[in-house]
Amino acid sequence: MPKPRDAAAAVLVVAPGTPDERRIELGSRALTIGSDPDAHIRVSDPHVSRRHAEVARVDASVVVRDLDSRNGTYVDGIAVKEAILHDRATIRIGATTLRFETETKAAGPTGPRRMGDAIGASPEMQQVFEVLERLAPSDLTITILGETGVGKDVLARGVHAASARSAGPFIVFDCGAATPTLIESALFGHEKGAFTGATAAVAGAFERADGGTLFFDEIGELHLDLQPKLLRALEQRRIQRIGSTIEIPVNVRILAATNRDLEAEVAAGRFRQDLFFRLSAAVVSVPPLRDRLADLPELVDTILVAEGRRLRVTQDTLDALTSYDWPGNVRELRNVLSAAAAMADADLLEPRHLLFFKTKRRDPTLADAPLAGRTLESIERAAIVQTLKVADGNKTKTAKALGIAASTLYEKMRRYGIE
């Protein structure tokens, strides 16, 4: 487990990058944020409630809580009722942005860390591991965000293994793979004769996860018609099998994962807002592999050992792996290395053994290169980098030049790993 950071190092930066920027050190007491003159952190914003939110220390963590505000509290773009803040987390209330910072870290080992079978030495993954390690012992619902293949399911298993429920079952419910006509039965179970083909009573995922953890993989794929029933089960922790009138209590911890933008899904009417709030008690974003290439050497070693091959990886091979943009993330890396290990001669893994899904490689000088033919995400990142350079790093000028709010600029910089 990580050592807690120095308690004096936690700081809230109000309106960062603007002329109104101010830094407030967090002590041991809870601080209210709002437009009320008596608020500990007063914000002059017509869209901010009088008592909008509060930040408080809980053991070694700092938590932000929404105080039933009019317009909600957002952490890294996700609406939350309560969330543990990670270093440089962005809080948005109304039109105001605040940034949480920890200025010093406790001394400790700086090498690769693990969360279950997930491993990483990069600062990005170290932060993910630290947040999940703090959340794991609780029964708090956690939603893990990230692209396909980043290892959301692996991290969920790691959370379960580090929790007080580790001796109980870990049940995965894949919302994208479940058959639409049978999904309700798979989730809540059914009685014998409840429908054609129901020749015996069957327990659903909730019952099978009793005493343990129920992991909803790709929760964003869950059909809208089933979402109210899931919400009721999450709120009451009681379920009812199809064909039965008896309610069954269930004792489960909920984890979820998705590669979708749930906030956008809510706006589009494809995801219920009340279920969204229920799942956003704690939200952790996992960066794509292309944004944490420092993890490659450890990932390569770990995957090759799992393949049963003790292969020596040349520097040219690592360079080739680093030059690729990994659209399939760690899952694609595993596939590439599995194929390479099968093709390798003796104990040496060389670039010629690597078979990539696509031929286009990552360009480390993207920000200085012509943008034609690039992905929209790459163009947006390059535009931000180039504008920051022209503005001599002034984020207020950069946001104005790009025609976006300063809070939007900070969110995009965080998303693309721009310092």
C-alpha positions in Angstrom: 0.0 0.0 0.0 1.3 3.5 -0.8 2.3 5.8 2.1 0.0 8.8 2.5 1.1 12.1 1.2 2.2 14.8 3.5 -1.0 16.3 5.0 0.3 19.9 4.4 0.8 19.4 0.7 -2.8 19.4 -0.5 -3.9 22.6 -2.3 -6.9 23.8 -4.2 -6.2 26.1 -7.1 -9.2 28.3 -7.8 -9.7 29.5 -11.4 -6.2 28.3 -12.5 -4.6 30.1 -15.4 -6.8 33.2 -15.0 -6.1 36.6 -13.4 -8.3 35.4 -10.5 -6.1 32.4 -9.7 -5.6 31.7 -6.0 -4.2 28.8 -4.1 -5.8 27.5 -0.9 -4.0 25.0 1.3 -6.3 22.3 2.7 -6.0 21.7 6.4 -7.8 19.2 8.6 -11.2 20.7 8.6 -13.8 20.5 5.8 -14.0 23.6 3.5 -17.3 24.6 1.9 -17.2 26.1 -1.7 -20.0 28.4 -2.9 -21.2 31.9 -3.6 -22.3 32.5 0.1 -20.2 35.2 1.7 -19.6 32.8 4.6 -18.3 30.0 2.4 -14.7 29.0 3.2 -13.9 29.2 -0.5 -16.1 31.9 -1.9 -16.7 31.8 -5.7 -18.3 34.8 -7.5 -20.2 32.8 -10.1 -24.0 33.1 -10.8 -24.1 29.4 -11.7 -22.7 28.3 -8.3 -25.0 27.6 -5.4 -24.6 29.4 -2.0 -23.2 26.1 -0.5 -22.3 24.2 -3.6 -19.7 21.6 -2.5 -17.2 20.8 0.2 -13.7 19.3 0.3 -12.6 17.3 3.3 -9.9 14.9 4.4 -10.9 11.3 4.9 -8.0 9.3 6.3 -5.2 9.7 3.8 -7.4 11.0 1.0 -9.2 14.2 0.1 -12.8 14.0 -0.9 -15.1 16.4 -2.7 -18.9 16.2 -2.0 -21.7 17.9 -3.8 -24.0 19.7 -1.4 -27.3 19.3 -3.4 -26.2 22.1 -5.7 -28.4 23.4 -8.5 -25.9 22.6 -11.3 -23.9 19.7 -10.0 -20.2 19.1 -9.2 -18.0 17.6 -11.8 -14.6 15.9 -11.4 -12.6 15.4 -14.6 -15.8 16.1 -16.5 -17.9 13.5 -14.6 -20.8 14.6 -12.4 -20.3 13.2 -8.9 -22.1 13.2 -5.6 -18.8 12.3 -3.8 -15.4 11.5 -5.2 -11.8 10.9 -4.0 -9.5 13.4 -5.6 -6.3 12.4 -7.4 -3.4 14.7 -8.0 -4.3 17.4 -10.5 -7.9 16.4 -10.6 -10.1 19.1 -12.1 -13.3 20.2 -10.3 -15.9 22.2 -12.1 -18.8 24.0 -10.4 -20.9 26.3 -12.6 -18.5 28.1 -14.9 -15.6 27.9 -12.3 -12.7 25.5 -12.4 -10.7 24.4 -9.4 -7.6 22.1 -9.6 -6.5 19.8 -6.7 -2.8 19.5 -6.3 -0.4 17.6 -4.0 2.9 19.4 -4.0 5.0 16.7 -2.3 4.9 13.0 -2.0 5.9 10.8 0.8 9.1 8.9 0.2 8.7 5.3 -1.0 9.6 2.9 -3.8 9.5 4.4 -7.3 9.6 1.3 -9.3 6.8 -0.6 -11.1 3.6 -1.1 -9.0 0.9 -3.7 -9.4 -2.9 -3.7 -8.9 -3.8 -7.4 -9.2 -2.3 -8.4 -12.5 -2.0 -4.9 -13.8 1.5 -3.4 -13.7 2.9 0.0 -14.5 5.9 2.3 -13.7 4.5 5.4 -15.4 3.3 8.3 -13.2 -0.1 8.0 -14.9 -0.6 4.4 -13.8 1.0 5.0 -10.4 -1.8 7.5 -9.8 -4.5 5.0 -11.0 -3.1 2.3 -8.7 -2.9 4.7 -5.7 -6.5 5.8 -6.1 -7.8 2.3 -6.5 -5.8 1.0 -3.5 -7.4 3.7 -1.4 -10.9 2.9 -2.7 -10.6 -0.9 -2.6 -11.2 -1.5 1.1 -14.5 0.4 1.0 -17.8 -0.7 -0.5 -18.0 2.4 -2.7 -19.2 1.9 -6.2 -16.3 2.5 -8.7 -16.7 3.2 -12.4 -13.5 2.7 -14.4 -13.3 4.6 -17.7 -10.9 3.9 -20.6 -10.5 2.8 -24.1 -11.0 -0.8 -25.2 -8.1 -2.9 -24.2 -6.6 -0.7 -21.4 -7.2 -3.4 -18.8 -10.3 -2.1 -17.0 -11.4 -5.7 -16.2 -7.9 -6.5 -14.8 -8.1 -3.5 -12.5 -11.6 -4.4 -11.4 -10.3 -7.9 -10.4 -7.4 -6.2 -8.6 -9.9 -4.0 -6.6 -11.9 -7.1 -5.6 -8.7 -8.9 -4.5 -7.7 -5.9 -2.4 -11.1 -5.6 -0.8 -12.7 -7.2 2.3 -14.8 -9.3 -0.1 -11.8 -11.0 -1.7 -12.9 -14.4 -0.4 -16.3 -13.9 -2.0 -17.2 -14.4 -5.7 -16.2 -12.0 -8.5 -19.0 -12.1 -11.1 -18.6 -10.4 -14.5 -21.7 -9.2 -16.3 -20.8 -8.1 -19.8 -23.5 -5.7 -20.8 -22.4 -5.7 -24.4 -22.4 -9.4 -24.9 -25.6 -10.4 -23.1 -28.4 -11.5 -25.4 -31.1 -8.7 -25.4 -34.0 -11.2 -24.9 -32.3 -13.0 -22.0 -30.4 -10.1 -20.4 -33.0 -9.6 -17.6 -32.9 -13.3 -16.7 -29.1 -13.3 -16.8 -29.0 -10.3 -14.4 -31.9 -11.2 -12.0 -32.5 -14.9 -12.6 -35.8 -16.7 -13.3 -38.1 -19.4 -11.9 -38.9 -22.7 -13.5 -41.6 -22.1 -16.2 -41.2 -18.3 -16.2 -40.9 -18.4 -20.0 -40.6 -20.9 -22.8 -37.4 -22.9 -22.2 -37.1 -22.1 -18.5 -37.0 -25.7 -17.4 -35.4 -25.0 -14.1 -34.9 -22.1 -11.6 -31.7 -20.2 -12.3 -29.9 -17.6 -10.2 -28.9 -14.4 -11.9 -25.7 -12.4 -11.6 -26.8 -10.5 -8.5 -27.5 -13.7 -6.6 -24.3 -15.4 -7.7 -22.3 -12.4 -6.6 -23.8 -12.3 -3.1 -21.1 -11.7 -0.5 -18.7 -10.6 -3.2 -18.3 -8.2 -6.2 -20.5 -7.7 -9.3 -18.6 -6.1 -12.2 -20.6 -4.6 -15.0 -18.3 -4.6 -18.0 -19.2 -2.0 -20.7 -22.1 -0.6 -18.6 -22.6 2.0 -21.3 -24.0 -0.7 -23.6 -26.9 -1.6 -21.2 -30.3 -1.3 -22.9 -32.3 1.7 -21.8 -35.3 -0.4 -21.0 -33.4 -2.4 -18.4 -31.7 0.6 -16.7 -34.6 1.4 -14.3 -34.6 -2.2 -13.0 -30.9 -2.1 -12.5 -31.1 1.3 -10.7 -33.7 -0.1 -8.3 -31.6 -3.2 -7.5 -28.5 -0.9 -6.9 -30.5 1.4 -4.5 -32.4 -1.3 -2.6 -30.0 -4.2 -2.9 -33.0 -6.5 -3.5 -33.8 -8.4 -6.7 -36.8 -10.4 -8.0 -36.4 -13.3 -10.3 -38.5 -13.4 -13.4 -41.7 -15.3 -12.6 -41.4 -14.7 -8.9 -43.1 -12.3 -6.5 -40.5 -12.8 -3.8 -37.8 -10.2 -3.3 -34.3 -11.6 -2.5 -31.8 -9.4 -0.5 -28.3 -9.4 -2.1 -25.1 -8.2 -0.5 -22.8 -7.1 -3.4 -20.2 -4.5 -4.1 -20.7 -2.9 -7.5 -17.9 -2.1 -10.0 -18.5 -0.9 -13.5 -16.4 -0.1 -16.6 -17.1 1.6 -19.9 -15.3 3.0 -22.9 -18.2 5.4 -23.6 -18.6 9.0 -22.4 -21.5 8.4 -20.1 -22.2 12.1 -19.7 -22.7 12.4 -23.4 -24.9 9.3 -23.4 -27.1 10.9 -20.8 -27.4 14.1 -22.9 -28.3 12.0 -25.9 -31.0 10.1 -23.9 -29.3 6.8 -24.2 -28.4 6.5 -20.5 -30.5 7.4 -17.4 -29.2 10.3 -15.5 -30.2 8.8 -12.1 -28.3 5.6 -12.9 -25.3 7.7 -14.1 -25.2 9.5 -10.7 -25.5 6.2 -8.9 -22.4 4.9 -10.8 -20.3 8.0 -10.5 -19.7 7.9 -6.7 -16.0 7.3 -7.6 -14.7 7.5 -11.2 -11.2 6.5 -12.2 -9.9 7.1 -15.7 -7.2 4.7 -17.2 -5.0 6.4 -19.8 -4.4 4.6 -23.1 -1.1 2.9 -23.7 0.2 5.5 -26.1 0.1 8.1 -23.3 2.1 5.9 -20.9 4.8 4.3 -23.0 7.1 4.3 -19.9 5.1 1.1 -19.0 6.2 -0.8 -22.1 9.3 -2.5 -20.8 7.6 -3.9 -17.7 4.5 -4.9 -19.7 6.6 -6.6 -22.3 8.5 -8.6 -19.6 5.3 -9.5 -17.8 3.5 -10.7 -20.9 6.4 -12.7 -22.2 6.8 -14.5 -18.9 3.1 -15.3 -19.0 3.7 -16.8 -22.4 6.3 -19.1 -20.9 9.1 -17.6 -22.9 12.3 -16.1 -21.4 13.2 -14.0 -24.4 15.8 -11.2 -24.7 14.2 -8.1 -26.2 16.6 -6.0 -28.2 16.6 -2.2 -27.9 15.5 -2.0 -31.6 12.5 -4.1 -30.7 11.6 -1.8 -27.8 12.0 1.2 -30.2 9.7 -0.4 -32.7 7.1 -1.1 -29.9 7.4 2.5 -28.7 6.9 3.9 -32.2 3.5 2.3 -32.6 0.4 4.1 -31.4 -1.4 1.0 -30.0 -5.1 1.5 -30.9 -5.9 -1.7 -29.1 -3.9 -0.8 -26.0 -2.5 -3.5 -23.7 -4.8 -6.2 -25.3 -3.2 -5.5 -28.7 0.3 -5.5 -27.1 -0.4 -8.9 -25.7 -1.6 -10.2 -29.1 1.5 -8.8 -30.8 3.9 -10.3 -28.3 2.2 -13.7 -28.3 2.6 -13.9 -32.0 6.2 -12.6 -31.9 7.1 -15.2 -29.2 5.8 -18.0 -31.4 8.0 -16.7 -34.3 11.1 -15.8 -32.3 14.4 -17.7 -33.0 16.2 -19.1 -29.9 15.9 -16.6 -27.1 16.0 -13.3 -29.1 12.9 -11.1 -29.9 13.6 -8.8 -32.8 11.6 -6.2 -34.7 11.1 -8.6 -37.6 9.0 -10.8 -35.4 6.5 -8.0 -34.7 3.2 -8.1 -36.6 1.2 -5.0 -36.0 -2.5 -4.6 -36.6 -1.9 -1.6 -38.8 1.2 -0.2 -40.6 0.8 3.4 -39.5 3.2 4.2 -36.6 3.2 6.8 -33.9 5.0 10.0 -34.8 6.8 11.4 -31.8 7.1 14.9 -33.5 3.4 15.2 -34.3 3.1 18.6 -32.8 5.6 20.0 -35.3 4.3 18.0 -38.3 1.7 18.8 -41.0 -1.7 17.7 -39.8 -3.2 16.3 -43.1 -4.1 12.6 -42.6 -4.0 12.7 -38.8 -6.9 11.6 -36.6 -9.1 14.3 -35.1 -7.7 13.6 -31.7 -4.2 14.0 -33.0 -5.1 17.3 -34.7 -6.7 18.7 -31.6 -3.7 17.8 -29.4 -1.3 19.3 -31.9 -3.4 22.5 -32.1 -3.2 22.9 -28.3 0.5 22.2 -28.2 1.3 24.6 -31.0 -1.0 27.3 -29.6 0.6 27.0 -26.1 4.0 27.4 -27.7 2.9 30.6 -29.5 1.4 31.9 -26.3 4.5 31.2 -24.4 2.6 28.7 -22.2 -0.1 31.2 -21.1 -3.2 29.1 -20.8 -5.6 32.0 -20.7 -4.3 33.3 -24.0 -4.3 29.7 -25.4 -7.9 29.1 -24.5 -8.9 32.5 -26.0 -7.0 31.8 -29.2 -8.7 28.3 -29.6 -12.1 29.8 -28.8 -12.8 27.5 -25.8 -13.2 28.0 -22.1 -10.2 27.8 -19.8 -11.8 24.9 -18.0 -12.3 23.0 -21.3 -8.6 23.6 -22.2 -7.5 22.1 -18.8 -9.7 19.1 -19.4 -8.3 18.5 -22.9 -4.7 19.0 -21.7 -5.3 16.4 -19.0 -6.9 14.0 -21.5 -4.0 14.3 -23.9 -1.3 14.3 -21.2 -0.1 17.9 -22.1 1.9 19.5 -19.3 
